[in-house]
Amino acid sequence: MTTAAEMLQKYLDAEAAILEGKTVRFGERQLTHEDLQWVQAGRREWEAKAAAETAAALGKPARKPFQVVL
């Protein structure tokens, strides 16, 4: 079973590689710079899940992330 923290690390690694101009594979999908927004959205999702997972392990309520729109 993959934890949220492990998935987050995969997305962080993919984002870093794409920013360096490399191609990354996620299963059958090959990702390039054109997929950066998709990878970043996935990273944000797994960041929230990893934070909730950590909070649950510590017995604390998870905080919901918020975004300020100007």
C-alpha positions as CSV (number, residue, x, y, z in Angstrom):
1,M,0.0,0.0,0.0
2,T,1.3,3.4,-1.0
3,T,1.0,6.2,1.6
4,A,0.1,9.8,0.8
5,A,3.7,10.8,1.7
6,E,5.1,8.3,-0.8
7,M,2.8,9.6,-3.6
8,L,3.7,13.2,-2.7
9,Q,7.4,12.3,-3.1
10,K,6.7,10.8,-6.6
11,Y,5.0,14.0,-7.7
12,L,7.8,16.2,-6.2
13,D,10.3,14.0,-8.1
14,A,8.3,14.3,-11.3
15,E,7.9,18.0,-11.0
16,A,11.6,18.5,-10.4
17,A,12.5,16.3,-13.4
18,I,10.1,18.0,-15.7
19,L,11.5,21.4,-14.7
20,E,14.9,20.1,-15.6
21,G,13.6,19.3,-19.1
22,K,13.4,15.6,-18.6
23,T,10.6,13.2,-19.5
24,V,9.0,11.2,-16.7
25,R,6.8,8.1,-16.7
26,F,3.9,7.6,-14.4
27,G,2.8,4.1,-15.2
28,E,1.9,4.1,-18.9
29,R,1.8,7.8,-19.1
30,Q,4.8,9.7,-20.4
31,L,5.0,13.3,-19.0
32,T,6.8,16.3,-20.5
33,H,6.8,20.0,-19.8
34,E,3.4,20.3,-21.3
35,D,2.1,18.1,-18.4
36,L,3.6,20.3,-15.7
37,Q,0.3,21.8,-14.7
38,W,-1.2,18.3,-14.3
39,V,1.8,17.2,-12.1
40,Q,1.6,20.4,-10.0
41,A,-2.1,19.8,-9.4
42,G,-1.4,16.3,-8.4
43,R,1.4,17.5,-6.1
44,R,-1.0,19.9,-4.4
45,E,-3.6,17.2,-3.9
46,W,-1.1,14.8,-2.4
47,E,0.4,17.5,-0.2
48,A,-3.1,18.0,1.4
49,K,-3.5,14.2,1.8
50,A,0.0,13.8,3.3
51,A,-0.7,16.6,5.7
52,A,-4.0,15.0,6.7
53,E,-2.2,11.6,7.1
54,T,0.4,13.2,9.3
55,A,-2.2,15.1,11.4
56,A,-4.2,11.9,11.9
57,A,-1.1,10.0,13.0
58,L,-0.4,12.8,15.5
59,G,-4.0,12.8,16.7
60,K,-4.6,16.4,15.5
61,P,-7.4,17.6,13.3
62,A,-6.3,18.2,9.7
63,R,-6.4,21.7,8.3
64,K,-8.0,22.4,5.0
65,P,-5.7,24.3,2.6
66,F,-7.1,27.6,1.4
67,Q,-6.3,29.8,-1.6
68,V,-6.4,33.6,-1.7
69,V,-7.7,34.9,-5.0
70,L,-7.0,38.5,-5.9
